[in-house]
Amino acid sequence: MHGNRKATPAVMKARSAATTAVIAATVLAGCERGSSHGPGDSPTGPGGCPAIQDRAETAVRQAERTDVPWSGPTGGPTAVPGKTLVYVAQTMTNPGVAGAANGVREAARVIGWNVRVIDGGGTPVGIQAAMSAALALRPSGIVIGGFDPNSTSRQVSQADKAGIPLIGWHAVAAPGPSRRPRLFTNVTTRVEDVAGISAQWIIAHSDGHAGVVLITDASIPFARNKSELIRKDLSTCSGVRLLSNENIPISDASSRIPREISSLLSRFGSTWTHSVAINDLYFADAAPAFRAAGKNGAGPPFNIGAGDGDPSAFQRINSEQYQAATVPEPLSLQGWQIVDEFNRAFSSRPASGYVAPVHITTADNSHGATTWDPSGYREAYRKIWGK
């Protein structure tokens, strides 16, 4: 399926057709990289990018491994009893936010804590109200679940004054502690790693020739930064052309994506060979539009989700239904890590510093799984907590 594996005849045929279409489109377009706002100023050519493609294939092979040993913490404070956490969710319709919340619940049951989830509904007003409600409960700690803490700066300041530690999940751009806004730590993979491997997968999978649609939610700083990094990484290969950069808020995906997919198919036709979205859920909403247009579920366009990896994404990948790959966050693991980080905060210990490595899931290596659930972390945290 990838450039680093022996492809099936069907995939080779699809690649050949897609490559021919991209080359033709590039020549007709005057060898310019386009976007949804018109042509850009970066030339592309039909020669691909052999050196960059080789490096991409090596990186993809490493990221596809499923036998990765546990590299997280093996020591830390034993379980502090009797704590209560509130998980404030950007929106529980975001599978990543919901998956991390479920991991927090699971880990809290083991360590013996209580958890309450408050859904912000995906709007600024709703998130601010959820944060205020969380503070009113006077919990031991609050999780900033997938939204910018600066959008609730008043409540963040109140939590700081009350001595309530805050831990983010995808709350700021980088993993680890944050001073402004003040977070004990932020749990996430490195956005540059996720963006890089997503772009490298497209380069490797397309043999350095692709017409790409990029989908993001510019209202979320984390997502906006991720999509900009993907754009830059794709631009390193001269045979890859960015056809369109679509800004579609996650909260509007179900209503807008089917219409946008139909429009993109009309505009770009067979020159559209690959898609990358900052969240897998876009492809759940895209599937009906692709199906209505008579597109084969196995692609093209070959779609990769640059983040989250919720069960529905795995199901689409396993059944080859309009998604070829995902760069899944280990959502359950990250929920357990959040609980462990709070335990460190309550014990006056520093954050662990752990950052999970990136992984790529395709039909070739999922083995029917519905989540990226690395072995070893539950046992590791149980041992740390004395559970």
TAPEHU-V128309 format. One record per residue. N is the residue number from 1. PHI is phi in radians with two decimals (999 if undefined). Layout:
# TAPEHU-V128309
n: [N:N]
phi: [PHI:PHI]
This chain:
# TAPEHU-V128309
n: [1:2:3:4:5:6:7:8:9:10:11:12:13:14:15:16:17:18:19:20:21:22:23:24:25:26:27:28:29:30:31:32:33:34:35:36:37:38:39:40:41:42:43:44:45:46:47:48:49:50:51:52:53:54:55:56:57:58:59:60:61:62:63:64:65:66:67:68:69:70:71:72:73:74:75:76:77:78:79:80:81:82:83:84:85:86:87:88:89:90:91:92:93:94:95:96:97:98:99:100:101:102:103:104:105:106:107:108:109:110:111:112:113:114:115:116:117:118:119:120:121:122:123:124:125:126:127:128:129:130:131:132:133:134:135:136:137:138:139:140:141:142:143:144:145:146:147:148:149:150:151:152:153:154:155:156:157:158:159:160:161:162:163:164:165:166:167:168:169:170:171:172:173:174:175:176:177:178:179:180:181:182:183:184:185:186:187:188:189:190:191:192:193:194:195:196:197:198:199:200:201:202:203:204:205:206:207:208:209:210:211:212:213:214:215:216:217:218:219:220:221:222:223:224:225:226:227:228:229:230:231:232:233:234:235:236:237:238:239:240:241:242:243:244:245:246:247:248:249:250:251:252:253:254:255:256:257:258:259:260:261:262:263:264:265:266:267:268:269:270:271:272:273:274:275:276:277:278:279:280:281:282:283:284:285:286:287:288:289:290:291:292:293:294:295:296:297:298:299:300:301:302:303:304:305:306:307:308:309:310:311:312:313:314:315:316:317:318:319:320:321:322:323:324:325:326:327:328:329:330:331:332:333:334:335:336:337:338:339:340:341:342:343:344:345:346:347:348:349:350:351:352:353:354:355:356:357:358:359:360:361:362:363:364:365:366:367:368:369:370:371:372:373:374:375:376:377:378:379:380:381:382:383:384:385:386:387]
phi: [999:-1.80:-1.15:-1.72:-2.24:-1.25:-1.43:-1.29:-0.99:-1.13:-1.18:-1.07:-1.13:-1.12:-1.08:-1.06:-1.14:-1.14:-1.11:-1.05:-1.15:-1.13:-1.08:-1.10:-1.14:-1.12:-1.12:-1.13:-1.46:1.32:1.05:-2.06:-1.45:-1.74:-2.59:-1.19:-1.90:2.01:-1.17:-1.60:-2.04:-1.82:-1.22:-2.21:-2.44:-1.38:-1.42:1.24:-2.65:-0.94:-1.16:-1.16:-1.09:-1.07:-1.14:-1.11:-1.12:-1.12:-1.12:-1.14:-1.00:-1.15:-1.25:-1.42:-1.09:-1.92:-1.73:-1.44:-1.25:-1.10:-2.08:-1.50:-1.14:-2.09:-2.48:2.84:-1.24:-1.19:-1.07:-1.50:-1.45:1.26:-1.71:-2.24:-2.02:-2.06:-1.76:-1.59:-1.69:-0.97:-2.86:-1.36:-1.41:-1.41:-1.04:-1.16:-1.03:-1.17:-1.13:-1.14:-1.08:-1.14:-1.12:-1.08:-1.05:-1.07:-1.18:-1.10:-1.09:-1.24:-1.41:1.65:-1.90:-1.81:-2.32:-2.18:-1.86:-2.09:-1.58:-1.40:1.27:1.40:-2.06:-0.99:-1.13:-1.13:-1.19:-1.10:-1.13:-1.12:-1.12:-1.12:-1.13:-1.10:-1.10:-1.11:-1.38:0.89:-1.36:-1.28:-2.76:-2.23:-1.70:-1.57:-1.61:1.50:-2.38:-1.30:-1.04:-1.15:-1.32:-2.24:-1.05:-1.13:-1.20:-1.08:-1.11:-1.12:-1.11:-1.09:-1.14:-1.45:1.29:-1.67:-1.17:-1.99:-2.18:-1.68:-2.07:0.96:-1.56:-2.25:-1.18:-2.00:-1.28:1.77:-1.07:-2.30:-1.57:-2.38:-1.24:-1.37:-2.24:-1.00:-2.89:-2.16:-1.70:-2.99:-1.29:-1.29:-1.05:-1.18:-1.24:-1.14:-1.09:-1.09:-1.25:-1.12:-1.15:-1.14:-1.09:-1.10:-1.08:-1.20:-1.14:-1.63:0.98:1.40:-2.36:-2.65:-1.96:-2.03:-1.87:-1.94:-2.09:-2.47:-2.15:-1.24:-1.35:-1.86:-0.93:-1.03:-1.20:-1.09:-1.12:-1.07:-1.18:-1.17:-1.14:-1.07:-1.02:-1.14:-1.18:-1.12:-1.20:-1.26:-1.84:-1.17:-1.57:-1.82:-2.04:-1.44:-1.34:-2.76:-2.04:-1.69:-1.76:-2.29:-0.94:-0.97:-1.16:-1.79:-1.02:-1.12:-1.54:-1.70:-1.04:-0.99:-1.17:-1.17:-1.08:-1.05:-1.14:-1.13:-1.10:-1.16:-1.29:-1.94:0.92:-1.34:-1.25:-1.46:-1.88:-2.50:-2.30:-2.40:-2.17:-1.26:-2.61:-1.04:-1.10:-1.02:-1.36:-1.11:-1.39:-1.37:-0.93:-1.06:-1.21:-1.09:-1.12:-1.12:-1.47:1.42:-1.32:-1.22:-1.07:-1.49:1.50:-1.36:-1.25:-1.55:-1.89:-2.21:-1.61:-1.59:2.48:1.46:1.27:-1.33:-0.98:-1.15:-1.14:-1.08:-1.13:-1.13:-1.16:-1.07:-1.70:0.91:-2.09:1.20:-2.66:-1.74:-2.80:-2.53:-1.86:-1.35:-1.26:-1.36:-1.06:-1.12:-0.96:-1.15:-1.11:-1.12:-1.11:-1.00:-1.11:-1.10:-1.13:-1.09:-1.06:-1.19:-1.10:-1.16:-1.68:1.02:-1.93:-1.24:-1.08:-1.23:1.41:-1.29:-2.30:-1.19:-1.26:-1.30:-2.47:-2.05:-1.94:-2.30:-1.11:-1.32:-2.20:-1.34:0.95:1.39:-1.19:-2.04:-2.83:-1.60:-2.22:-1.00:-1.28:1.88:-1.28:-1.09:-1.11:-1.10:-1.23:-1.02:-1.16:-1.06:-1.38:1.33:-1.98]
